[in-house]
């Protein structure tokens, strides 16, 4: 599992409009919040995405971009975004390679049946591409505010410190 201080795995993934988003494009200029979630339009995922969207202006003020990532395709992401009025960018990791790189694709048990799926997790990555916070198996309610407070911990007035 990835921890604070590790270099963040890079990505190049399509968003809900089929535009490619690359982590290397933001290196040196933006902090990133990457929240991995199991499935578009499910109750917990909807709550989490709406809460992040409601706080998007505060994240933006701290040079921080917020990306929601699941294995849903861009068509599903576009519908989810439009139905819920989401302000966060949703990225599609269809083959799960990025989920694997972050260690969020895990076996879990539900109703006595084991199967693999995305464990709801969030990573805060600083402008240098270093993971500042890794949060695995989070609960959706109130999580966006918790992440905002973590970003505020190293960013003041849009200026982010480099140390842990």
Secondary structure as UniProt FT lines:
FT   TURN            4..5
FT   STRAND          12..15
FT   TURN            16..17
FT   STRAND          20..22
FT   HELIX           23..26
FT   TURN            27..29
FT   STRAND          31..36
FT   TURN            40..41
FT   HELIX           43..54
FT   HELIX           56..61
FT   TURN            62..63
FT   STRAND          64..70
FT   HELIX           74..84
FT   STRAND          89..92
FT   TURN            94..95
FT   HELIX           97..102
FT   STRAND          105..110
FT   TURN            111..112
FT   STRAND          113..118
FT   STRAND          121..125
FT   TURN            127..128
FT   STRAND          130..135
FT   TURN            141..142
FT   HELIX           143..152
FT   TURN            153..154
FT   STRAND          155..156
FT   TURN            157..158
FT   STRAND          159..160
//
